[in-house]
């Protein structure tokens, strides 16, 4: 058995938040991250309720992977019912919701359940692979080719969720899958406080270089904070040893789920700022279709308008810059053509107009007059001066310099 800590859960409040609305769990068989949200509603309540409900039902060994999958989905569905019941008893919590990304191990397989924009990654043989899909507006834009994954990282709508566990009655659409796992695999579950600020190549470097899960989780959280993550950051790492996925040294809850739920105290001090925006479709099908389509159309229209404004702004900037450069180039060229110097060609003294330089392949000088004075008739000092060029203020001054050079040449 590897003596290193292979599995762990860790959470940090972030640089800006006044409370931790994330919850994380690393247990015997179950690993989970939940990221709560809601304006005046309690995101910490939502993530804590969901985590505690799911862990109570799913953190055990089941007779088959299919039963494990059924039980995990049941836990997520039941947690949604718990949220609805909590809002019924405490109306001030209305509007709360949470993401859930959970992984349940069974022998050499895992089952995942996922809703929202928290993520599950698999790190295998040096390659980090995202195995969940974000249920966000920008992910839809990426999937339809409207923006790139890099643009999604900084998109102003990146926190708009299209699917989330909320307090609205109706069916809950959960992504689920059964995946194989191998010795040496490491599974990473995280809230968007990490994946929204730390690029995947840096995450992969940490997973490769730091085998101790506790140290790796700390380094990932430190990276997120260093890169300015204002939101809560939660990381759960589950490693696989030579025989099976390692349990945490002991089941551990972090973030909001680690604190006791006291509804009255919570509802009196709920923050007015959200970390996500989301909407929950109503129970009737025609309302869901109308609201979703209308919402997407509105956001897409706003993004198109914003993109058009950016294009116009950059066009103006670039046009202005290009105009300045053109005028500067014209002025510079005109100035060079008001200059003169005495120089040489292969074997004689020559008067040039311009400056002794080239712009790329374009010479900035032209011959005014080849004096016919041979270079080999000049003293070494004068010849060196001519070859290095003698700048003058005017053509008349150039002629005077040539006259003196000619007189000196004749005297020799």
Helices and strands as residue ranges (DSSP letters): E 8-12, E 22-26, E 30-37, H 43-58, H 65-89, G 91-93, E 97-98, E 100-106, E 109-115, E 119-124, E 127-130, H 137-143, H 149-153, E 160-161, E 165-166, E 175-180, E 186-190, H 192-195, H 200-209, H 213-226, E 233-239, E 252-255, G 256-258, H 263-268, E 277-278, H 285-336, E 340-344, E 348-359, E 362-374, G 375-377, H 380-388, E 390-392, H 395-411
